[in-house]
Amino acid sequence: MPPSPILTLRVSSELHQRLELLAERTKRSKSFLANEAIDAYLARELEIVEGITRGLDDMRAGRLIPHEEVVRRIDRRLKRANAKNKARAR
């Protein structure tokens, strides 16, 4: 197995201290923790970017619902939910 690539980065003193503290308390290496944190961040951000891309594709293809229609649908759902809640409370 080839060696893992090396990434060098600068962090604030506070972040470094927090990383050291967590590594010490969890008995994990700082590299492991930093790798886990970067992986989680990238997964979250890529999901957001992919969602935006899908939305833009939908927009370009004309797959849109006008704002006013969305508001009407939400209002109807809220009214039904409120009516159910009132009926349950009786």
Distance bins in CASP14 RR format, pairs under 12 A and 6 or more apart:
PFRMAT RR
TARGET T0000
AUTHOR 0000-0000-0000
RMODE 2
METHOD distances of the structure
MODEL  1
4 31 0 0 0 0 1 0 0 0 0 0 0
4 32 0 0 0 0 0 1 0 0 0 0 0
4 35 0 0 0 0 1 0 0 0 0 0 0
5 31 0 0 0 0 0 1 0 0 0 0 0
5 35 0 0 0 0 0 1 0 0 0 0 0
6 31 0 0 0 0 1 0 0 0 0 0 0
6 34 0 0 0 0 0 1 0 0 0 0 0
6 35 0 0 0 0 0 1 0 0 0 0 0
7 31 0 0 0 0 1 0 0 0 0 0 0
7 34 0 0 0 0 1 0 0 0 0 0 0
7 35 0 0 0 0 1 0 0 0 0 0 0
7 38 0 0 0 0 1 0 0 0 0 0 0
8 31 0 0 0 0 0 1 0 0 0 0 0
8 34 0 0 0 0 0 1 0 0 0 0 0
9 15 0 0 0 0 0 1 0 0 0 0 0
9 16 0 0 0 0 0 1 0 0 0 0 0
9 19 0 0 0 0 0 1 0 0 0 0 0
9 30 0 0 0 0 0 1 0 0 0 0 0
9 31 0 0 0 0 0 1 0 0 0 0 0
9 34 0 0 0 0 1 0 0 0 0 0 0
9 35 0 0 0 0 0 1 0 0 0 0 0
9 37 0 0 0 0 0 1 0 0 0 0 0
9 38 0 0 0 0 1 0 0 0 0 0 0
10 16 0 0 0 0 1 0 0 0 0 0 0
11 17 0 0 0 0 1 0 0 0 0 0 0
11 18 0 0 0 0 1 0 0 0 0 0 0
11 19 1 0 0 1 0 0 0 0 0 0 0
11 20 0 0 0 0 0 1 0 0 0 0 0
11 30 0 0 0 0 0 1 0 0 0 0 0
11 33 0 0 0 0 0 1 0 0 0 0 0
11 34 0 0 0 0 1 0 0 0 0 0 0
11 37 0 0 0 0 0 1 0 0 0 0 0
11 38 0 0 0 0 0 1 0 0 0 0 0
12 18 0 0 0 0 1 0 0 0 0 0 0
12 19 0 0 0 0 0 1 0 0 0 0 0
13 19 0 0 0 0 0 1 0 0 0 0 0
13 20 0 0 0 0 0 1 0 0 0 0 0
14 20 0 0 0 0 0 1 0 0 0 0 0
14 21 0 0 0 0 0 1 0 0 0 0 0
15 21 0 0 0 0 0 1 0 0 0 0 0
15 22 0 0 0 0 0 1 0 0 0 0 0
15 30 0 0 0 0 0 1 0 0 0 0 0
15 33 0 0 0 0 0 1 0 0 0 0 0
15 34 0 0 0 0 1 0 0 0 0 0 0
15 37 0 0 0 0 0 1 0 0 0 0 0
16 22 0 0 0 0 0 1 0 0 0 0 0
16 23 0 0 0 0 0 1 0 0 0 0 0
16 30 0 0 0 0 1 0 0 0 0 0 0
16 33 0 0 0 0 0 1 0 0 0 0 0
16 34 0 0 0 0 0 1 0 0 0 0 0
17 23 0 0 0 0 0 1 0 0 0 0 0
17 24 0 0 0 0 0 1 0 0 0 0 0
17 30 0 0 0 0 0 1 0 0 0 0 0
18 24 0 0 0 0 0 1 0 0 0 0 0
18 25 0 0 0 0 0 1 0 0 0 0 0
18 30 0 0 0 0 0 1 0 0 0 0 0
18 33 0 0 0 0 1 0 0 0 0 0 0
18 34 0 0 0 0 0 1 0 0 0 0 0
18 37 0 0 0 0 0 1 0 0 0 0 0
19 25 0 0 0 0 0 1 0 0 0 0 0
19 26 0 0 0 0 0 1 0 0 0 0 0
19 28 0 0 0 0 0 1 0 0 0 0 0
19 29 0 0 0 0 0 1 0 0 0 0 0
19 30 1 0 1 0 0 0 0 0 0 0 0
19 31 0 0 0 0 1 0 0 0 0 0 0
19 32 0 0 0 0 0 1 0 0 0 0 0
19 33 1 0 0 1 0 0 0 0 0 0 0
19 34 1 0 0 1 0 0 0 0 0 0 0
19 35 0 0 0 0 0 1 0 0 0 0 0
19 36 0 0 0 0 0 1 0 0 0 0 0
19 37 0 0 0 0 1 0 0 0 0 0 0
19 38 0 0 0 0 0 1 0 0 0 0 0
20 26 0 0 0 0 0 1 0 0 0 0 0
20 28 0 0 0 0 0 1 0 0 0 0 0
20 29 0 0 0 0 0 1 0 0 0 0 0
20 30 1 0 0 1 0 0 0 0 0 0 0
20 33 0 0 0 0 1 0 0 0 0 0 0
20 34 0 0 0 0 0 1 0 0 0 0 0
21 28 0 0 0 0 0 1 0 0 0 0 0
21 30 0 0 0 0 0 1 0 0 0 0 0
21 33 0 0 0 0 0 1 0 0 0 0 0
22 28 1 0 0 1 0 0 0 0 0 0 0
22 29 0 0 0 0 0 1 0 0 0 0 0
22 30 0 0 0 0 1 0 0 0 0 0 0
22 32 0 0 0 0 0 1 0 0 0 0 0
22 33 1 0 1 0 0 0 0 0 0 0 0
22 34 0 0 0 0 0 1 0 0 0 0 0
22 36 0 0 0 0 0 1 0 0 0 0 0
22 37 0 0 0 0 1 0 0 0 0 0 0
23 29 1 0 0 1 0 0 0 0 0 0 0
23 30 1 0 1 0 0 0 0 0 0 0 0
23 31 0 0 0 0 1 0 0 0 0 0 0
23 32 1 0 0 1 0 0 0 0 0 0 0
23 33 1 0 1 0 0 0 0 0 0 0 0
23 34 0 0 0 0 1 0 0 0 0 0 0
23 35 0 0 0 0 0 1 0 0 0 0 0
23 36 0 0 0 0 0 1 0 0 0 0 0
23 37 0 0 0 0 0 1 0 0 0 0 0
24 30 0 0 0 0 1 0 0 0 0 0 0
24 33 0 0 0 0 0 1 0 0 0 0 0
25 33 0 0 0 0 0 1 0 0 0 0 0
26 32 0 0 0 0 1 0 0 0 0 0 0
26 33 1 0 0 1 0 0 0 0 0 0 0
26 36 0 0 0 0 0 1 0 0 0 0 0
27 33 0 0 0 0 0 1 0 0 0 0 0
28 34 0 0 0 0 0 1 0 0 0 0 0
28 35 0 0 0 0 0 1 0 0 0 0 0
28 36 0 0 0 0 1 0 0 0 0 0 0
28 37 0 0 0 0 0 1 0 0 0 0 0
29 35 0 0 0 0 1 0 0 0 0 0 0
29 36 0 0 0 0 0 1 0 0 0 0 0
30 36 0 0 0 0 0 1 0 0 0 0 0
30 37 0 0 0 0 0 1 0 0 0 0 0
31 37 0 0 0 0 0 1 0 0 0 0 0
31 38 0 0 0 0 0 1 0 0 0 0 0
32 38 0 0 0 0 0 1 0 0 0 0 0
32 39 0 0 0 0 0 1 0 0 0 0 0
33 39 0 0 0 0 0 1 0 0 0 0 0
33 40 0 0 0 0 0 1 0 0 0 0 0
34 40 0 0 0 0 0 1 0 0 0 0 0
34 41 0 0 0 0 0 1 0 0 0 0 0
35 41 0 0 0 0 0 1 0 0 0 0 0
35 42 0 0 0 0 0 1 0 0 0 0 0
36 42 0 0 0 0 0 1 0 0 0 0 0
36 43 0 0 0 0 0 1 0 0 0 0 0
37 43 0 0 0 0 0 1 0 0 0 0 0
37 44 0 0 0 0 0 1 0 0 0 0 0
38 44 0 0 0 0 0 1 0 0 0 0 0
38 45 0 0 0 0 0 1 0 0 0 0 0
38 46 0 0 0 0 0 1 0 0 0 0 0
39 45 0 0 0 0 0 1 0 0 0 0 0
39 46 0 0 0 0 0 1 0 0 0 0 0
40 46 0 0 0 0 0 1 0 0 0 0 0
40 47 0 0 0 0 0 1 0 0 0 0 0
41 47 0 0 0 0 0 1 0 0 0 0 0
41 48 0 0 0 0 0 1 0 0 0 0 0
42 48 0 0 0 0 0 1 0 0 0 0 0
42 49 0 0 0 0 0 1 0 0 0 0 0
42 50 0 0 0 0 0 1 0 0 0 0 0
43 49 0 0 0 0 0 1 0 0 0 0 0
43 50 0 0 0 0 0 1 0 0 0 0 0
44 50 0 0 0 0 0 1 0 0 0 0 0
44 51 0 0 0 0 0 1 0 0 0 0 0
45 51 0 0 0 0 0 1 0 0 0 0 0
45 52 0 0 0 0 0 1 0 0 0 0 0
46 52 0 0 0 0 0 1 0 0 0 0 0
46 53 0 0 0 0 0 1 0 0 0 0 0
47 53 0 0 0 0 0 1 0 0 0 0 0
47 54 0 0 0 0 0 1 0 0 0 0 0
48 54 0 0 0 0 0 1 0 0 0 0 0
48 55 0 0 0 0 0 1 0 0 0 0 0
49 55 0 0 0 0 0 1 0 0 0 0 0
49 56 0 0 0 0 0 1 0 0 0 0 0
50 56 0 0 0 0 0 1 0 0 0 0 0
50 57 0 0 0 0 0 1 0 0 0 0 0
51 57 0 0 0 0 1 0 0 0 0 0 0
51 58 0 0 0 0 1 0 0 0 0 0 0
51 59 0 0 0 0 0 1 0 0 0 0 0
52 58 0 0 0 0 0 1 0 0 0 0 0
52 59 0 0 0 0 0 1 0 0 0 0 0
53 59 0 0 0 0 0 1 0 0 0 0 0
53 60 0 0 0 0 0 1 0 0 0 0 0
54 60 0 0 0 0 0 1 0 0 0 0 0
54 61 0 0 0 0 0 1 0 0 0 0 0
54 63 0 0 0 0 1 0 0 0 0 0 0
55 61 0 0 0 0 1 0 0 0 0 0 0
55 62 0 0 0 0 0 1 0 0 0 0 0
55 63 0 0 0 0 1 0 0 0 0 0 0
55 64 0 0 0 0 1 0 0 0 0 0 0
56 62 0 0 0 0 0 1 0 0 0 0 0
56 63 0 0 0 0 0 1 0 0 0 0 0
56 64 0 0 0 0 0 1 0 0 0 0 0
57 63 0 0 0 0 1 0 0 0 0 0 0
57 64 0 0 0 0 0 1 0 0 0 0 0
58 64 1 0 0 1 0 0 0 0 0 0 0
58 65 0 0 0 0 1 0 0 0 0 0 0
59 65 0 0 0 0 0 1 0 0 0 0 0
64 70 0 0 0 0 1 0 0 0 0 0 0
65 71 0 0 0 0 0 1 0 0 0 0 0
65 72 0 0 0 0 0 1 0 0 0 0 0
65 73 0 0 0 0 1 0 0 0 0 0 0
65 74 0 0 0 0 0 1 0 0 0 0 0
66 72 0 0 0 0 1 0 0 0 0 0 0
66 73 0 0 0 0 0 1 0 0 0 0 0
67 73 0 0 0 0 0 1 0 0 0 0 0
67 74 0 0 0 0 0 1 0 0 0 0 0
68 74 0 0 0 0 0 1 0 0 0 0 0
68 75 0 0 0 0 0 1 0 0 0 0 0
69 75 0 0 0 0 0 1 0 0 0 0 0
69 76 0 0 0 0 0 1 0 0 0 0 0
70 76 0 0 0 0 0 1 0 0 0 0 0
70 77 0 0 0 0 0 1 0 0 0 0 0
71 77 0 0 0 0 0 1 0 0 0 0 0
71 78 0 0 0 0 0 1 0 0 0 0 0
72 78 0 0 0 0 0 1 0 0 0 0 0
72 79 0 0 0 0 0 1 0 0 0 0 0
73 79 0 0 0 0 0 1 0 0 0 0 0
73 80 0 0 0 0 0 1 0 0 0 0 0
74 80 0 0 0 0 0 1 0 0 0 0 0
74 81 0 0 0 0 0 1 0 0 0 0 0
75 81 0 0 0 0 0 1 0 0 0 0 0
75 82 0 0 0 0 0 1 0 0 0 0 0
76 82 0 0 0 0 0 1 0 0 0 0 0
76 83 0 0 0 0 0 1 0 0 0 0 0
77 83 0 0 0 0 0 1 0 0 0 0 0
77 84 0 0 0 0 0 1 0 0 0 0 0
78 84 0 0 0 0 0 1 0 0 0 0 0
78 85 0 0 0 0 0 1 0 0 0 0 0
79 85 0 0 0 0 0 1 0 0 0 0 0
79 86 0 0 0 0 0 1 0 0 0 0 0
80 86 0 0 0 0 0 1 0 0 0 0 0
80 87 0 0 0 0 0 1 0 0 0 0 0
81 87 0 0 0 0 0 1 0 0 0 0 0
81 88 0 0 0 0 0 1 0 0 0 0 0
82 88 0 0 0 0 0 1 0 0 0 0 0
82 89 0 0 0 0 0 1 0 0 0 0 0
83 89 0 0 0 0 0 1 0 0 0 0 0
83 90 0 0 0 0 0 1 0 0 0 0 0
84 90 0 0 0 0 0 1 0 0 0 0 0
END
